[in-house]
């Protein structure tokens, strides 16, 4: 019996180690897409310039400032920036070994970690050079500490709750929404069920507002700007599928009477409310929500699954753990194939033989982010402009009518575009475009043309 107990105690650590290695195994490639190239370009600026640029974008500054510090210590490269995201993934898993294992039990810890590993796109975001993975960690920690605070009444949980919420809010707008919903739930619960905690939660609100006050005006300006100029054009079908899946899982868990308790109801409200608000705004006001934004509550979803399976039979738990393990393995295989897609590497190996540092590149879409990163010494000309493009120091933004004056007949010129983007008429009318190559990057395919004057 003692040996069985020791094996059971070791199992969460084994799962943690394996899932961490899954994520680490995905960093050894140089593939990146536009948003990641934006991150890599942005952190080359000094701290004040980063904040200045982000004020014109839709991102709070914490992730980018933290990443810059990390790169100042360990170096600026794609691999290092991926490592920073992997650390966020490992931190999310570690919640299962620490606070979840301590305050709940081994089984909850195991199912939580396996669910984190099994959710589609989880490993994908673990190596993205974006804020999502650290958002997942801080939002999950915020939820756990809020739950422990209203259950245990201990002030240190409230303090950690506020700190984690602030860190979430300074990482992403939808992380801010997530912790706002968590705060609202805690507030309503305390007013209705436990007014002894009212003083503590009021102080928490004051601390949260005070801590976030430096970014409130930029947030309002960003929201105003996004209301008229956000890139999304309609409702993303995947966001509806994810929302429907969340409702189905929630309904299955609530179908068992023993599951109609505070932790599960709290988790369901936290998960679905983010999606309901995002979809409501997108459908009735302005497209502003896509499926990846709900990843901020991925850790809470993992806890929901863990809480929801707590009262089922041991055999059923074993089956669920086996299924989650198989899904985790499937996720690392699929993500590995995706991350190690050789298309970009093969393209650059071919393209390096026909281009030189004196060549000029023209763009009419976000293809400039990728090419300007890989060919920093070349001339890069983009025919449209957003204020946050100032992150890219080596890209010129000019009116399409002035392109002729920028190109000499002796120049070697390339036009690169996403295959989903139409070739602009000003190029068709004034230049001969010859398709020379294509490459795939993330979920996009890009076409490369040679450009010659007619």
Buried (B, 14 or more C-beta within 10 A) or exposed (E): EEEEEEEEEEBBEEBBEBBBEBBBBBBEBEBBBBEBBBBBBBBBBEEEEBBBBBBBBBBBBBBBBBBBEBBEEEEBEBEBBBBBBBBBBBBBBBBBBEBBBEBBEBBBBBBBBBBBBBBEBBBBBBBBBBBBBBBBBBBBBBBBBBBBBBBEEEEEBBBBBBBBBBBBBBBBBBBBBBBBBBBEBBBEBBEEEBEEBEEBBEBBEEBBEEBBEEBEEBBEEBEEBBEEEBEEEEBBEEBBEBBEEBBEBBEEBBEBEEBEEBBBBBBBBBBBBBBBBBBEBBEEEBBBBBBBBBBBBBBBBBBBBBBBBBEBEEEEBEEBBEEBBEBBBEBBEBBBEBBEBEBBBEBBEBBEEEBEEEBBBBBBBBBBBBBBBBBEEBBBBBBBEBEBBBBBEBBEBBEBEEBEEBBEEEBBBBBBBBEEBEEBEBBEEBBEBEEBBEBBBBEBEBBBBBBBEE
